[in-house]
């Protein structure tokens, strides 16, 4: 019984405080609204001064809230309820919570649907034949910023630099140019090879063939190092040290001029007018380690794949062959069937 009496007393105190707060809030808006409705002059005088007939009823702006369409007490309760719930203690009495819910249900029935701000007029509807030109414009350009930009490609009409190349042989079966990773261009001019450094523009002669009617027919830089392979018209394959300007090796085997060269690590592949491709291991004395026979005319193009497992050879017989390392399993190192033709 004492607990019930205490709960009843506490409930009465809460109800009294709530009623006082409601009375205080009801007095302030009414005074303000009454003062706001007092005109500075009589309606007739204002209309006479402006030369217009006063309207029969006032029209409010659809963008300004109307106090007559709102319940200020309910609005204040809705705005402050969330803050009061956040500040409420965690150990609130269950009886208080039930009492608050019952009181809100009786005093503010359907309070969740009450509008804090109410507007008198709605936006006017557009005519049936109205078309918004801006809507079409923005709809068409909605994805314009996502499209990749088109850049015009600049194609130079003149070379960056022109170098004199006298005695450059007019024979498209030969390979007379090669550029290494050190930005040095090697050019074969007749029986000589010249080196042009693109960084500083210096020119240096590397070698000159010996013998009558002997000239350079192909050249190729090693992938990493200062060495260059040179093929000549007298069936030779030479290895030159570019830094020392010295020939370090000469290898034979072809029966005609050597017109194409390609490196694969320490193995150098050479192709000639005798329609044969030879593999030379420059590390050993017996350099010839393989022979490929798959062309009927001069081999004018050779290139190893980046992986070093396949070799492409092109000939004047309009045939392109792909070779693998099957020549290593042959007894004499000769392979007559390419991997793909």
C-alpha positions in Angstrom: 0.0 0.0 0.0 2.8 2.6 0.7 4.3 1.9 -2.7 1.0 2.4 -4.4 0.4 5.7 -2.6 3.9 6.9 -3.6 3.3 6.1 -7.2 -0.1 7.9 -7.2 1.5 11.0 -5.6 4.3 11.0 -8.2 1.8 10.6 -11.0 -0.3 13.6 -9.7 2.9 15.7 -9.6 3.8 14.9 -13.2 0.3 15.7 -14.4 0.3 19.0 -12.5 3.7 20.0 -14.1 2.5 19.0 -17.5 -0.7 21.1 -17.2 1.3 24.2 -16.1 3.7 23.8 -19.1 0.7 23.5 -21.5 -0.9 26.6 -20.1 2.3 28.6 -20.4 2.8 27.5 -24.0 -0.8 28.3 -25.0 -0.6 31.9 -23.7 2.5 33.0 -25.6 1.5 32.1 -29.2 -2.0 33.6 -28.7 -0.5 36.9 -27.7 1.9 37.0 -30.5 -0.7 36.0 -33.1 -3.1 38.6 -31.8 -0.4 41.3 -32.0 0.6 40.2 -35.4 -2.9 40.4 -36.7 -3.4 44.0 -35.6 -3.3 46.2 -38.7 -1.3 49.5 -38.7 -4.3 51.2 -40.3 -7.8 50.4 -41.2 -8.4 48.2 -44.2 -10.5 50.9 -45.9 -7.9 53.6 -45.5 -5.1 51.3 -46.8 -7.2 50.4 -49.9 -8.1 54.0 -50.5 -4.5 55.1 -50.3 -3.4 52.6 -52.8 -6.4 53.1 -55.1 -7.5 49.5 -55.0 -10.5 47.6 -53.7 -9.7 45.4 -50.8 -10.0 41.7 -51.4 -12.9 39.8 -50.0 -10.6 37.4 -48.2 -6.8 37.4 -47.7 -4.7 35.0 -49.9 -1.6 33.6 -48.2 1.6 32.7 -49.9 2.1 29.1 -50.7 5.7 29.3 -49.5 4.9 30.9 -46.1 3.3 28.6 -43.3 -0.2 29.5 -42.2 -0.7 29.6 -38.4 -4.4 29.0 -38.7 -3.7 25.6 -40.3 -1.3 24.5 -37.5 -1.5 23.4 -33.9 1.4 25.1 -32.2 1.1 23.0 -29.1 1.3 19.8 -31.0 4.2 21.1 -33.1 6.2 22.1 -30.0 5.6 18.7 -28.5 6.8 16.9 -31.6 9.9 19.0 -31.9 10.9 18.6 -28.2 9.9 15.0 -27.7 13.0 13.5 -29.3 15.3 15.7 -27.3 13.5 14.8 -24.1 13.7 11.1 -24.9 17.5 11.4 -25.5 18.0 13.2 -22.2 15.9 10.7 -20.2 17.7 8.5 -17.8 18.2 4.8 -18.7 16.7 3.6 -15.4 13.4 5.3 -16.0 10.4 3.9 -14.1 8.2 1.6 -16.3 5.2 3.2 -14.7 6.3 6.7 -15.9 6.8 5.4 -19.5 3.3 3.8 -19.5 1.8 7.0 -18.1 3.5 9.1 -20.8 2.3 6.9 -23.6 -1.3 6.9 -22.3 -1.3 10.7 -21.8 0.1 11.3 -25.3 -2.5 8.9 -26.9 -5.4 10.7 -25.2 -4.2 14.3 -25.7 -2.5 14.0 -29.1 -4.3 11.3 -30.9 -2.6 10.6 -34.2 0.2 13.0 -33.3 2.7 11.3 -35.6 0.7 12.5 -38.6 0.4 16.1 -37.4 2.3 18.6 -39.6 4.8 20.9 -38.0 4.4 23.4 -40.9 1.3 23.7 -43.0 1.0 25.6 -46.3 -2.3 26.9 -47.6 -1.9 26.7 -51.4 -0.4 24.1 -53.6 1.8 24.7 -56.6 -0.3 25.4 -59.7 -0.5 22.5 -62.2 1.2 23.0 -65.6 -1.0 23.2 -68.7 -1.6 20.0 -70.6 0.4 21.2 -73.6 3.3 22.6 -71.6 6.8 21.3 -72.5 9.8 22.1 -70.4 12.7 22.8 -72.8 15.3 22.7 -69.9 14.2 19.2 -69.0 15.0 18.0 -72.5 18.3 19.8 -72.5 19.5 18.4 -69.2 18.2 14.9 -70.0 20.3 14.8 -73.2 23.4 16.2 -71.5 23.2 14.0 -68.4 26.0 11.6 -69.4 28.0 14.2 -71.4 30.6 14.5 -68.6 31.1 10.7 -68.5 32.1 10.3 -72.1 35.8 10.1 -72.8 37.3 13.2 -74.4 38.4 12.9 -78.0 42.0 14.0 -78.6 43.2 14.7 -82.0 46.4 12.7 -82.9 49.3 14.8 -84.1 51.1 13.3 -87.0 54.4 15.0 -87.8 54.8 16.0 -91.4 58.6 16.4 -91.1 61.3 14.3 -89.5 62.8 15.4 -86.2 66.3 15.0 -87.6 67.9 14.0 -90.9 71.2 12.1 -91.0 73.3 11.6 -94.1 73.7 7.9 -95.0 75.9 7.6 -98.1 76.4 4.1 -99.5 73.4 2.7 -97.7 72.6 -0.4 -99.8 69.4 -0.4 -101.7 68.4 -4.0 -100.8 65.3 -4.6 -98.6 66.3 -8.2 -97.9 69.2 -6.9 -95.7 68.9 -5.7 -92.0 71.2 -2.7 -91.8 69.9 -0.7 -88.8 69.6 -1.5 -85.1 69.0 0.6 -82.0 70.1 -0.6 -78.5 68.9 0.3 -75.0 71.8 2.7 -74.5 70.3 5.0 -77.2 73.0 4.2 -79.8 72.0 3.6 -83.4 74.1 1.4 -85.5 74.0 1.9 -89.3 75.8 -0.2 -92.0 77.0 1.9 -94.9 78.6 -0.2 -97.5 81.6 -2.0 -95.9 81.5 0.0 -92.7 79.4 0.4 -89.5 78.9 3.7 -87.9 77.5 4.4 -84.4 75.3 7.5 -83.7 74.7 8.4 -80.1 71.3 10.0 -79.9 72.0 11.5 -76.5 74.9 13.8 -77.5 74.8 13.5 -81.3 78.3 12.0 -81.6 79.3 9.7 -84.5 81.9 6.9 -84.4 83.1 4.3 -86.8 83.0 0.7 -85.4 84.5 -1.5 -88.2 85.2 -1.9 -91.9 85.2 -5.2 -93.7 88.3 -6.5 -95.5 88.4 -8.1 -99.0 87.2 -7.2 -102.4 83.4 -6.7 -102.8 82.8 -7.4 -99.1 80.2 -5.4 -97.3 77.9 -5.6 -94.3 74.6 -7.4 -94.8 73.1 -7.5 -91.3 73.8 -6.4 -87.7 72.1 -6.9 -84.3 72.8 -5.6 -80.8 72.9 -8.1 -77.9 70.1 -7.5 -75.4 72.3 -6.5 -72.5 75.9 -5.6 -73.1 78.3 -3.7 -75.4 78.4 -6.5 -78.1 77.2 -6.5 -81.6 76.7 -9.3 -84.2 77.6 -8.5 -87.8 76.8 -10.5 -90.9 78.8 -10.0 -94.0 78.5 -10.8 -97.7 81.4 -13.3 -97.5 79.4 -15.8 -95.4 80.8 -14.7 -92.0 79.2 -13.9 -88.6 81.4 -11.6 -86.5 81.1 -10.5 -82.8 82.4 -7.0 -82.0 83.1 -5.3 -78.7 81.7 -1.8 -79.2 83.5 -0.3 -76.1 86.9 -1.5 -77.2 86.1 -1.2 -81.0 87.6 -4.7 -81.4 86.4 -7.9 -83.1 86.3 -10.8 -80.6 85.1 -13.6 -82.7 84.3 -14.8 -86.3 82.1 -17.7 -87.0 81.5 -19.5 -90.3 78.9 -22.1 -91.5 76.8 -20.3 -94.1 77.4 -20.8 -97.8 76.0 -17.4 -98.9 75.6 -13.9 -97.4 74.1 -13.6 -93.9 71.1 -11.3 -94.2 69.4 -11.7 -90.8 70.4 -12.0 -87.1 68.6 -12.4 -83.8 69.9 -12.9 -80.2 68.4 -15.3 -77.6 70.7 -14.9 -74.6 74.1 -16.3 -75.4 72.7 -18.0 -78.6 72.8 -16.1 -81.8 70.6 -17.2 -84.7 71.6 -16.3 -88.3 69.7 -16.7 -91.6 71.3 -16.4 -95.0 70.7 -16.6 -98.7 71.4 -20.3 -98.5 67.8 -20.6 -97.0 69.3 -22.1 -93.7 68.9 -20.8 -90.1 71.8 -21.6 -87.8 72.1 -21.4 -84.0 75.5 -20.3 -82.6 76.5 -20.5 -78.9 79.1 -17.8 -78.6 80.3 -19.2 -75.3 81.9 -22.4 -76.7 84.5 -23.1 -79.3 82.1 -25.4 -81.3 79.6 -22.6 -81.8 77.2 -24.4 -84.2 74.5 -26.0 -82.0 71.6 -26.3 -84.4 70.4 -26.0 -88.0 66.8 -25.3 -89.2 65.8 -26.1 -92.8 62.3 -24.9 -93.7 62.8 -22.3 -96.5 63.4 -22.6 -100.2 64.9 -19.1 -100.7 66.8 -16.5 -98.7 65.9 -16.0 -95.0 65.5 -12.3 -94.7 63.9 -12.0 -91.2 64.5 -13.6 -87.8 63.0 -12.8 -84.4 63.0 -14.7 -81.0 59.9 -14.5 -78.8 60.2 -12.5 -75.5 60.1 -15.8 -73.6 63.0 -17.2 -75.7 61.1 -20.5 -76.5 60.1 -19.9 -80.1 61.8 -18.4 -83.2 60.0 -16.8 -86.1 61.7 -16.9 -89.5 60.5 -15.2 -92.7 61.9 -16.0 -96.2 61.8 -14.6 -99.7 59.6 -17.7 -100.5 56.7 -15.9 -98.8 56.7 -18.4 -95.9 56.7 -17.6 -92.2 57.9 -20.5 -89.9 57.7 -20.8 -86.2 60.4 -23.0 -84.5 60.8 -24.4 -81.0 63.8 -26.2 -79.4 63.3 -29.6 -80.9 66.6 -29.3 -82.7 68.3 -29.9 -79.4 66.9 -33.4 -79.3 68.2 -34.3 -82.8 71.4 -36.3 -83.1 73.0 -33.9 -85.5 71.1 -30.8 -84.4 69.1 -30.5 -87.6 65.4 -29.8 -87.7 63.5 -29.9 -91.0 59.9 -29.5 -89.7 58.9 -26.2 -88.1 56.4 -26.0 -85.3 54.0 -24.0 -87.4 54.0 -22.8 -91.0 
